[in-house]
Every structure is written in C-alpha cells, then in structure tokens.
Amino acid sequence: MAALPWLNSYIANICKAIKHQNGKGGITMNVEHINPFILASRTVMKTIANIDVSLGKVYLKTSPYSSETVVVVVGLMGELRGQVLFSMDKTVAFQIASAMMMGMPISELDEMSKSAIAESTNMILGNAATLLYEKGVKIQITPPSIMMGNNIQISTPNMRILCVPLILSTGGTIEMDIALVDSNSPQ
C-alpha cells in the first residue's frame, strides 16, 4: 500500500513537535520510521480481517499512561529500539480474533483467541520490518506479549510515545503506541 500523500507531512509535523519538546529523554522520531507501522497496520487489517483502517488524530502520550483492557506489546531491536503497543477494548479484540479465526464467533478471550490477536500484531510488525528493511533500516521484533486487565498502566521511561489511533471501519479503535529510539543517533 502506497503512502497517503498527506501522511508524510502530517507525521513529520508530529515528529518535529517531539524534537522540540522540552523535558526528559529528548529523543526524536523520524517520519520515515513511523510510516511503515501505519502502512503495515492498514494493509494487514484489510488483508486478514477485511477491515479498512483510517487514522485518528496522532498525538504524544506522557509516560506513565492508562491503556485499554487488552494490550499487545512487541519489542524492537536493531537499528531501531523500543516497542509498539496495540491497545484495544474487548469488543475490538473479539472482532480481530474472530476475523483471524475465519469468522468463528468469539465471546471470551481464551488462549486460542489471544493467540489470534497476538498473531495479527506479529503480522503487522513483520510487515513493518520488511518496509523498514526496504529503506535500509534493519530491525528484529520480539514475540508479542498480551496484557489484560482494567486500567493497565504503561510506562516507557525516557522514551516519547507517539499514539496513532487506528479507527476501524467495523467500529472501534486500536491505539498503536510507538516508542522508538534510533540506535545510531546520540541520545
């Protein structure tokens, strides 16, 4: 999926805001590092679940922050270090698990449905890793970890968190929180 014409400019402005913010961990983000995650999310959700994804307003989160009831965490290593978190409510988690399981009705997050949700994020990050590799950026991803509960507190010390709301055409939102550090740049 090709980049949307306005996307580079939009994300670039957010990344500039990160760069110029005062505070701890003056870490910057590069638009060329963010776009692959957005494009991969849109492509994979359309392919695996036939769900169109539009973008909500991208914003910065301050650590620590509260999250939805289901959070999938995938770590990144290599030329970019950090993590990508996918936060969603149970209704959205049920939709994704059902789509991954060929339309099987889902009414609880058992081991099979959690595995399906984890695999969907693994596919997104694998796709993003491929897009980054094509730009000359080599990363490895960790296996996804799922956290569930009420009022989950997320803390990413010394890292800026860029929240990209992924609005699903079937209803609901997944918040994709991206916290990256370029391993090659001084901190």
Disulfide bonds with the S-S distance in Angstrom:
none
